[in-house]
Every structure is written in structure tokens, then in C-alpha cells.
């Protein structure tokens, strides 16, 4: 028996961007929502920190854009590609039909704290932290809740609908036995930080040179850096030694040469294993998966958070009414998948194409082969109008969502 049993209309498992946005929008519509987050807070490093123009536009629709942008962040109105011979703008967001025409780089914990703070204004919202979900509850072939571990003991949450927003290693989708389609990825990423200096560039950039790819993102007082490596090659890089790794970084980004010593041990370098997959069916009776739990995205263009937030908005738009009426059916859940599966497939197809046609060949290029431009980069360099296409795909995504749910009265 559980030490505590709760009943709610919707139980959201996972306090990431998808879970928090869905919990907020449902609570705002008057639905009783409990969000279960296994960690004690949102302070986790090396997570996606990009807030795309489409997500910023959602904040505008909710009336909170200026308040969100009052938090520390850096603006990226364009994305750049560089090597020793070229400096190419590959995406220019200044033409987007949004109020914020840039990507905002903001620590994800600040975004999640902001969403939690806003959601708490509605009486139906509850965020339970230190609550690690371990299993689903089933009755008569339907998911009716979850079991979780908390510091106070076992917790059982019963709900009309359980939403799995617990990431690419989702416990719930494993427990549910949902079938996963793997698309593959030829790369992994090593993430690390190096401090910024007063004369450093401002814009995020990608550096392609001599079979190496580095990504640098301005985080204000530091650079969040990623070295894209061939899948499974991390151990070989470690065996070559940290001095060699530092030398590669200094060669790719000479302005960091006086700071590469900040990488003191391999503990300062974290491995992100890249996966691209999606569920064939995102739901069962009483259970829906969204965000990375439904479709793990490549880090290419940093669109994973954007897709997760869009899933949450679509789910709220479709499910708020049925949840309030306590009549959620598998047909409602099918409509959520139908709404979001096509944008997911198109985005993943584009990511896999970039992985296989641009990043994979660049990683295999011999060190002495020079710094020629991949064909897509050459095109946007010589036809500037084409920069609007990747800007639209990255900044807005395919089929951007808008808030359609009503606003119930907040707490007095």
C-alpha cells in the first residue's frame, strides 16, 4: 500500500519544458494537474538552453514575454558557420513573423522556474519534486495512475490521464511497452564550458575544420562548447589525452587558446550520446507520451525543446475540454499524435539529412583535406535569401502551435 494516495484529473510525469508547459496550460484552463519531478530542483547542467522564437511567441500570447526576458539571457539573431577560410551566416531570424526575432539562450532551470511560478497562480496546479515514478497503475486494461518514490515514502497518484514527459529514457514508455522506431545518428557530443573574455565574439557559431566540428554558444560569462565526434569514438579521444583535446579546441577557436587550461580533467567534459527515435504509437488508454518521451531529437539546431513545448501546447489545446468533462478517450490522444507526428517526422528527417550529408562527412574528412564549404553552406553564402529557410525551420518549426485554451481565474 502507498503511504500517500492522491487523485487528480491529469498527472504529468517529468518537470522538463514539455511537462511544465503542459501542466501550466492545463491548470490555467481549470484542470487539476499534478506534475511529478524526480529531482529536488531544476538545477542541472548541460541541458538545452535554447528558447526559440516560436516558444517566445507563446510567451507573448500568454502576456509574459517581457517578464521572461527580464531574466538573464543572450540573444542570437543569426547562426553562423566558420572555418579558417569562411564565415557564413546560415540562418537569419530577423525576417520571422514573431515579436522576438532571435533565439534566446537562457539556463533551462530559469525557464522551468518561471513556468512553475506562473503555474502556481492557479489552484489546480501542484508540483511534487523528489517524486521518482517507478511504475504505472492499470485497471481493466487502462492506465489509471502511477506509483512513485518520495523521501516521505511511497506515493500513488490516480488520474484520468497520465502524460509521460520524462525524456528519452522515459520510465513510463518502457513500462507501457510502446514500440520505438530508431532512426540512428552517426555522432555523439562532448559538452564542456570555457570562460568568455571581453573581446570574444557574441554570436553562437559552428567551427568545421580538418575533420573536427566544434559548437560554441554564448552563455554570458562562459562558452557552452560542444565537440561533435563520430559515434563511439569518445574512448579513443580520451586515450589520446586531454592536452591533445585542448590543442584541438585552441586550433579551432584561437580566441580561447589562453583559457583551454580550464579543462583540468576529463570530469569537465560530459558525453551526450545522441539518439534519434520516435514511438510508432504515442498513447494507450489513459496514457500519452510527449516531448522526448515520444520522439528523441538530435541536437542539430537545438530544436528539441521547441518540439517538446509545441507538443505540450497541442496536447493542452486538444485535451483541456475532455479533461474538464472527465471524458478523455483514446481518440483524443490519437488526435494529439496526429497533430504533432507530421512536424516531428519532417524535423527528424531534416536532422538525419544534416547528420548524414553534412556532419558525418565532415567528421570523416582527413585532417589535411582543407576547409571547403559543404554544399548547403555554399548555397546560403552565395544566395543570402536562402538564409530565411533554415531560420524559419529552426526558429518557428513545422506547424507552430498557438495557445487556444481559455484562462480560468487564478488564485485570489
N, C-alpha and C positions, 0 to 999 in steps of 0.2 A: 504494500500500500504506500502511496505517496504521502510525504509529510505535509504537503500543501496541494490543494486542488483548486484550480481557477477555471472559470468559464468566461468565454469571450466570443464575440462574433467572428473575429479574424485573428489568427496567431501567425505572426511573421517571424520566421527564424533567420536571424542574421541582421546585424545592425550596420551593414555597409550602405553605399549610396542607393542601391535598389530597395533594400529593406526599409531604410529610414524615409525615403521619399514616398514609398507606398504607405507606410504607417502614418505619415503626416497627412497625405491627401485623403485617406480613408477617415481618419479622425476628424479632419476638417469638414468632411461630408456628414459627420454624425455617427459614424460606425465605431463600435467598441473594438479597439485594437490593442493587442499585447505584442510588443517586439521583444524577442529573446536574443541577447547578445552574450556570447560566451566569455568575452573579456571584461575586465573591470572598467575599462575606459576605451577611448578611440585612439590612444597614443601608440601607433605602430608605424615604424619607419619603412621606407622603400615601397610605399604603396603609390598607386596612381594619383597624381596631384593635379591633373588637368581638369578644368571646368570649361567645357566647350561653349561656343556661342548659343547653341540650341538650349543647353541647360541654363545658361544665364538668361535667355529669353523666358524660360519658365519662371525664373525668379521675378522677372519683370511682370509677368502675368499675375503672379501672386502678390505683387506690390512690395517685394522685399529686395529688389536688385541693389539699390543704393546701400541698404543696410548690410547686405552680404559683402559688397565691395569696399565697405569701410574696414573689413578685416585685412590683415597684411596679405598682399599678393603681388605677383608680377604679371604684366600684360605682354602677350606675344601677338602683335598684329600680323605677323607673317612667319613662315617656317623657311629655313634656309638649309642648303646643302653646300658643303665646302670641301675642297682639297687644295693642294698647292697651286693648281692651275685655274681653279674655277670657284666662283661664289655665286650660287644660283638661288633665287627666290622660287621655291616650288609651290607655295600656297600663299595667297594674299587675301586676308579676310576682310579688307576694307570695303568690299562691294556686297557683303552679305546683307540681306533684308532683316537685320536684327538691331536691337538697341545697343548691344555690346559687340563690336566687330573685332573680336580678338579672343584668343584662348587665355584664360586666367589660370596661372599656376598658383595654387593655394594648398597648403598642407591639408590632406584629406581629413585629419582629425578636426580641423577648424570647420570644414564644411559639415561634417557629421554632427558636431556640437551645435552648430547653427540650426540644422534641421531638427535636432532633438529639442532644442529650446523653443522653436516655433511650434512644434507638435504638442508640447506640453501645455499650450494655451487652451487645448480642447479637452474636456473632462473624460472623453472616452479613450484617451491615449495613455498607455503605460509602457515604459521601457524598463525591462528587467535585465540588468547586467550580471555578470558572473553566473549565467544560466546556460550551461552547455547541453544542447539537445542530444540525446542518445538514441532515441527510437520514436517510431510513430505508433499511435493508438488506432486500432481498427475495430470496427463493429459492422458485421453483415457486409463485408467487402468494401467498406468505405472508410477513409481516413477521418477520424473524429478528434484528433488531438495529437499531442506529443508528450514524451517524458524528457525531463532534463535534470541535470545535477546542479545544485547550488551550494554555497557554503552553509546554508541553513538546513540542507537535506534535499530529499527528492521532491521534484516539482512536477505536477501533472497539469497541463493546460488543455482544456477541451474547447473546441471551436467549430463553428460551422464550416470554416475554411482554414486550412493551413497553407501558408505560402513559404516555399523554400527559396530563400535569398542568401544562402550560406556558402556561396562561392563555388569555385571549380572543383573543390574537394568535398562537395556537399554530402553531409551525412544523410540527409533526407532522401536525396535522389538514389543513393546507394541502398538505403533501407527499402525504398519503394520498388527497386529493381527495374528502373526505367532504362531503356536501351540507348546507348550512346554511340553516335557516329563520329569517328575520329578522322579529321582531315589532315593532320600531320603538320610538322614545322621543321625546317632544316637547321634551326638555330636555337640557342639559349642566350641569356643576357646576364652579364656580371654587373651588378649595381654597386656604386660607391659614391662618396662625397669628397669634394675638394673645395677649399675656401675660395671665395671670389676676391679679386683685387679691384682697386678703383679704376684701373684702365681697361678692364676686361670688356668684351662685347656684351650687349644687352640681350639680343635675340637668341632663342634656342637654336641649335644647329645640329646637323649631322655631318660627320667627317668621314669621308671614304678615301682611303689611300693605301695602296700596296697590300691588298688583301686584308685590310683591317677596317672595321666600322666602329666609330665612337659616336654616341649621342650625348649632347650636353644641354642641360635645362637650367635656366637661371632661377635659383631659389632665393634670391635676395643676397644673403650673406654667404651663400655657397653655391657650387655647381652640383646638381644631381647628375651623375655621369653613368652611362651605360656602355659597356663594350659588348657588341654583338659578336657571338662566337658560333662556330659550327657546333651543332648538337653533339653532346658527348665529349667535347674537347676540353672541358674545364680542368680535368686532372692533368692533362698534358701541359696546359698553361701554368698550373701551379708547380708542376715539376720543373719547368724552365726557370722558376724563381720570381720573386716579387720585384727585384731590380729590373729584370727584363720587361715586366709588365709596366713598371713606372716609365722606363725608357720609351716604350711604345706610346704611352699617353703623352709624354713630353714631345715626341716627334709629331703626333697628330694635332696637338693643341699647344704650340710653343709658348703661349702666354701663361700656361700652367706649369712650365718647367721648374720654376722656383718653389712649387708647392706640392709636387708629387710625393715628396718625402712624408706628407701627412698620411699616406697609406703605409702605416707602420707594420701591419701584419695582414695575413690573409683573412683574419676576422673582420677587417674593414671592408671586405669585398664579399657581397652576397650573391648567390646564384639564383636566378629566376629561371626555372625550367618552363619553356614555352610550350603551350598546348593550344591547339585549335580543334574544338569539337562542338557538337550540339546534340541535344536529345532528339530522337525521332518523334516522340510524343512528350509534351511538356507537362502533362497532367494525368491524374487519376481522380476518381470520385473523392472529393474533399481535399485534394492536394493540387497545388500549382507551383511550378518552378519558373523563376525569372532570373534575369541577370546571368552571371557566370554559372549559376547552378543549372541554367538551361542551355547556355552556349558560352564556352570558354573562348575568349578572343585573344588573338596575337597582340603583342604590344605595339605593332606597327600603327603609327599615327595616334596612339594613345586613346583610341575611341571606346575602350571597354566600359569606362564609367558612363560615357554618353549613352551607349546602348542600354546599360542597366537602368539608368534613370528613365529613358524612354519606355522601357518595358513597364516600369512602375507606374508611369502616368497612364499608359494604355490600360493596364490592369485596373487602376482606380476608376478610370472613366467607364469601363465595362462592368465592373463588379460592385461599385458602391450601392447602386439601386438594389440588386439582388441580395446583397448582404443586409441592407436595412430591412428588406422584406423577409429575410431569413429563408430565401429560396434559391440558393446557389446550386446550379446543376452542372454536370459535365459539359453541357452545351455552352454555358457561359465561359467555362475555362477553355473550351475549344476556340471560342471567338478571340480570346486573348492570344493564343498561339497563332491563329490565322492572321491576326493584325500585325504581330511582331516577327513572324518567321521569315517572311519575304525580305524585310530590311536586314535581318540577321544574315540570311543566305547571301544577299548581294554584298554586304560588308565583308563577310568572311571570304567570299570569292575574290574580292579585290585584295584582301590581305594576303591570301595564299598566292595570288598572282605576283604581288610585290616580293613576297618571300622567295618565290621560285625563279622569278625573272630578273630581279634586281639584287636582293640581299644575298641569296645563295651564290650566284656567280661572282659577286664582289668578294665574298669570303674565300672562294676557291682561286681567285686571281693571284698569280705569283707575285712575290714582293717586288720583283724588278719589272713588272709589266706596265708601269706608268700610271698616270691619273686621268685616263679618258672618262668622258661622261657616259653613263648609261643612257640609252635612247630616250626614255621618258624625261630625264633631266635635260637632255639636249633640246627636246621639243619645248619645254617650258622656258628655257633660257632664250630661245630664238623667237618664240611666239608668246609674248607676255600675257595675252588674253587667256591663254590656256591655264594660267595660274588660278583662275576662278573655279575651274573644275575640281581640282583637289581641295581648294578652300571650301567649296560647297559640300563635298563629300565628307571632309573631315569636320568642318565646323557645324554643319547642320545635320548631316547624316541622311539616310534614306528614309523618307516618310517621317519627318519630325512630328512629335506629338504636341498637343496643346491641352491645357487644363480645362476639362469640361465638367468637373464635379462641382456641386454647389458648396457654399460655405455655411456651415451651421454656426450658431452663436458660440463664441469662445467662453471660457470661464469668466465669471463676474470679477 
